[in-house]
């Protein structure tokens, strides 16, 4: 494996032209149908950086997160982690590396093994990597539990004895056990009650800051992403539409999809009268995405030229990149 | 002692006893199982022969005990061997897929395609009869059963997130298979084992009975039954003993495996805890007279609910999902009911159509008065099912959260709308279909004349929700209850549906009352005139949306509003979120006094004793808090800082 020339301190994980096409079942008539889940995505995270990944269902955001951890094999593209190209590494070779990259799941009910106690769930991380002595493992487990707002009293309990929010804390503790540098959080608060969401967001924001974690925060909830992220990427039908520092993106969106998404999100402020952009229709099928710009079929500003080729991401302001040819409207 | 262990122990002892009897046969009887005494054939029980003698004068007890050794050994060995081989095949095939999957599936298909008896005959012909051959035959016969169960379960377990989590942690496939997946699929496998053992004992008997198993003069239960059958007319007892032994053994093994399965399922017990929780619940005081705000639009209310109580019977006693709720929805008014899971908001919606899931749930107190289109007021809580069917759809309709499961997948959507229309109107098929197209146009479905023939699966989630709304509107009801109608939808589609509701209200039916149940405060702000905030089965705050959002007078409402992440648009500053500590109490855990007190930053000692009543402090507004007047707009700042500190820990 070649080591890249750039200093590893500036990026922790970097993907180029990442593409994933799933074989669809029942394609029919000769040609195998393919689901274009992720198409030619470039993404980079610096150590300690929080990148928000926003998109609707079917946009490929969860697939992208799993691709970066190589939990799913990419169809095309390269992934570098801490300067090393890990695209072709075998799963066996990746195993020690998994200590440094982790994932937090959406559903706190299906993401914890119902047959293991809390001690077993978190201890598994140590056992897999043969870390620490028996006693140390226990001490570290308790320390982790306390770190996420639980306590040693919970060690011998099973997941079903916890509420949704507590389970999500357990999921976070498990991910932190191996002391990763990079975490993919896939909709970590979407399944939680409103009053519990804020607890988990506070917890994650605090841990991220204290441990200087690189965090890829995947969510469909724009306000949560805005709150926690340094930089935000907007995804639609497998492609990145826009990418910018969080504040720029929310205050000065440069892509029609971002603009529509922001205006569609209900805001809990009844006094604020807002102009709402209602997009026509639904997300096109990822099995047969539109030619050219994938958003053009719902875009209020689409031109004939939009159908020609997928517009590349262009820098329109420092760190602000958009995949739209219509500079004249936004 | 753990209740699960208490259940296991007697069963374990029984199976142990049966195995012990077989194992220690030589110690238990000094009779020789193969020694014949032809002169004493078919003798009834005596002092020397406790169970009598068979057709060759052999001691039946001795033959039963020695026979058990063969029967049980063959059955247990075969079940265990088949289990190990089958489970391994199933796990590997299910987890890795590819060639391993092909091998497992095809192998089981091949074995299963042979008639079992034919297979047995084939093997016995090649190897000759005997206990060893029998074990081999049974192992081959039962392997596919295990493989199938293990394969199917592994296939579904493989894609569960906790398996992915193990992979993400770097666990080896071996570890994932045997440490994560195997324990989780052990339930069905234990059941499979118990079925196999029972069935193996029976097949052993059957094959021996046919002369393909154990060779005489050795004893087995099957052989005994075979021999005794010939004489059963003269002497039924020799037939009874082996049959009895067979039955008791099979039942004991089944019972043991049932208990074992529960032991391995951590979810299956802890009854003590729940029971106690339920007891504390029964003592829970019934909500007394809830004083209602006078400024309610009671006169022309489409629906008026008073002191409603909905109880659910559980194995551990009744609990109230809704406890003393009163509300009214006026003509043309949109009322949002907001709350978290377990708040009872859905139950209130269902109760207005009298759709509380029975037989466990029921309305135990209160009244629901619904105004029909003709202006009559119907006491819904008293109507029988037949009268309710008339009311549903015609006067009040419902839109559910998940349109895929609430539409019938085998009929085109047009027919489903037409059916709803024809239930309450005198229309023929063609007229109804024309009306259905009109309705689809009204809810914003393009090319309605074509889409009317689509099946639900051909439509997107947003389109299906539009169809549901069309069905709800089909008979122009006076009231629509929408239960989380946009929760399953994407943000941009949610905006479309909210827009549709607004549009229907503004331009269509200005009289349409709408109850909008949601957990999303943003949606409330967009759609509703009035909001009811629910917590633990009660309305804790009520009022016009703007006023409640600007000046919440219940700590729970205040907490909900401040737990929404906000970034200051001017400065980009991110204030720490003021989270509500703790979690919503479960159905059996509702605290005494104010249910919110344990999570409340304003709670005083009296809050966990005294049950707050709804206090109307301004026109149209009420709150259920003892300290509502201290919750002015300015008063809360300091306390919020406290909450943040607590929640941050």
Interface residues (C-beta under 8 A of the other chain):
Chain A: X56 X57 X69 X71 X92 X94 X95 X96 X97 X98 X99 X101 X102 X103 X105 X106 X107 X110 X111 X112 X113 X114 X115 X116 X124 X125 X128 X129 X149 X158 X160 X161 X163 X164 X165 X166 X171 X174 X178 X193 X194 X195 X196 X197 X198 X199 X201 X202 X206 X220 X222 X223 X224 X226 X227 X228 X246 X247 X250 X251 X260 X261 X263 X264 X265 X266 X267 X268 X269 X270 X271 X276 X278 X279 X282 X283 X298
Chain B: X160 X161 X162 X164 X165 X166 X167 X168 X169 X170 X171 X172 X175 X179 X180 X183 X184 X264 X265 X266 X267 X270 X340 X341 X460 X461 X462 X463 X490 X491 X492 X493 X494 X495 X496 X498 X499 X519 X520 X521 X522 X523 X524 X525 X526 X545 X546 X549 X550 X556 X559 X560 X561 X562 X563 X564 X565 X566 X567 X569 X572 X574 X576 X577 X578 X579 X580 X581 X583 X584 X586 X599 X644 X647 X648 X649
